[in-house]
């Protein structure tokens, strides 16, 4: 009887170790896919913008907006009757400031 209990415990431990290992692999794979920012690479006029700018451009275009860059490197977009400006800071900054100039 003791051998049967030990065998069951060993089987449960082996199952849990395998399950934890597979979950850890899935987590690592998802983390690697999330950190891959190459899908955000948007080229405009041959210049590649920083990743933050690409994410904002993709999101605005998905909303049907037509963003435009001004001379001072701010992005201007109109959405639902309001005009917004995006300031991305110095490249390669991840900082973004959004404001309504009106």
HUGI-V601416 format. One record per residue. RES is the residue in three letters. PHI is phi in degrees with one decimal (NA if undefined). NEAR is the number of other ideal C-beta (glycine too) atoms within 12 Angstrom. Layout:
# HUGI-V601416
res->RES phi->PHI near->NEAR
res->RES phi->PHI near->NEAR
This chain:
# HUGI-V601416
res->UNK phi->NA near->7
res->UNK phi->-63.4 near->8
res->UNK phi->-66.5 near->9
res->UNK phi->-65.6 near->10
res->UNK phi->-64.0 near->11
res->UNK phi->-63.5 near->12
res->UNK phi->-63.7 near->13
res->UNK phi->-64.0 near->14
res->UNK phi->-62.0 near->14
res->UNK phi->-62.9 near->14
res->UNK phi->-63.4 near->14
res->UNK phi->-64.9 near->14
res->UNK phi->-62.9 near->14
res->UNK phi->-62.0 near->14
res->UNK phi->-60.5 near->14
res->UNK phi->-64.1 near->14
res->UNK phi->-62.8 near->14
res->UNK phi->-64.9 near->14
res->UNK phi->-63.9 near->14
res->UNK phi->-63.3 near->14
res->UNK phi->-63.2 near->14
res->UNK phi->-68.0 near->14
res->UNK phi->-65.5 near->14
res->UNK phi->-65.0 near->14
res->UNK phi->-64.8 near->14
res->UNK phi->-62.1 near->14
res->UNK phi->-62.6 near->14
res->UNK phi->-63.4 near->14
res->UNK phi->-65.2 near->14
res->UNK phi->-63.9 near->13
res->UNK phi->-64.5 near->12
res->UNK phi->-66.4 near->13
res->UNK phi->-65.7 near->13
res->UNK phi->-69.9 near->12
res->UNK phi->-78.6 near->13
res->UNK phi->-79.5 near->13
res->UNK phi->-95.6 near->21
res->UNK phi->-66.7 near->12
res->UNK phi->-70.3 near->13
res->UNK phi->-93.8 near->21
res->UNK phi->-71.7 near->18
res->UNK phi->-113.8 near->25
res->UNK phi->-108.4 near->12
res->UNK phi->-130.3 near->17
res->UNK phi->56.7 near->8
res->UNK phi->80.6 near->7
res->UNK phi->-103.0 near->14
res->UNK phi->-96.2 near->18
res->UNK phi->-84.8 near->29
res->UNK phi->-60.8 near->24
res->UNK phi->-58.5 near->24
res->UNK phi->-58.3 near->27
res->UNK phi->-64.0 near->34
res->UNK phi->-62.7 near->29
res->UNK phi->-64.4 near->23
res->UNK phi->-64.3 near->33
res->UNK phi->-60.8 near->30
res->UNK phi->-62.7 near->21
res->UNK phi->-65.7 near->22
res->UNK phi->-65.9 near->25
res->UNK phi->-67.6 near->18
res->UNK phi->-66.9 near->12
res->UNK phi->-81.3 near->16
res->UNK phi->89.3 near->12
res->UNK phi->-81.7 near->22
res->UNK phi->-122.3 near->14
res->UNK phi->-69.3 near->31
res->UNK phi->-132.0 near->19
res->UNK phi->-89.9 near->23
res->UNK phi->-92.2 near->16
res->UNK phi->-63.2 near->8
res->UNK phi->-87.4 near->11
res->UNK phi->65.8 near->20
res->UNK phi->-100.1 near->24
res->UNK phi->-102.5 near->35
res->UNK phi->-114.2 near->27
res->UNK phi->-146.6 near->28
res->UNK phi->-106.0 near->20
res->UNK phi->-143.7 near->22
res->UNK phi->50.9 near->11
res->UNK phi->82.5 near->8
res->UNK phi->-108.7 near->15
res->UNK phi->-106.2 near->21
res->UNK phi->-121.3 near->26
res->UNK phi->-119.5 near->26
res->UNK phi->-115.6 near->33
res->UNK phi->-113.1 near->23
res->UNK phi->-98.3 near->29
res->UNK phi->70.2 near->16
res->UNK phi->-82.0 near->12
res->UNK phi->-65.9 near->16
res->UNK phi->-95.7 near->15
res->UNK phi->-72.9 near->16
res->UNK phi->-99.9 near->17
res->UNK phi->-77.2 near->16
res->UNK phi->-139.4 near->25
res->UNK phi->-115.4 near->18
res->UNK phi->-120.6 near->23
res->UNK phi->-148.9 near->16
res->UNK phi->-104.2 near->16
res->UNK phi->-69.5 near->16
res->UNK phi->-82.5 near->10
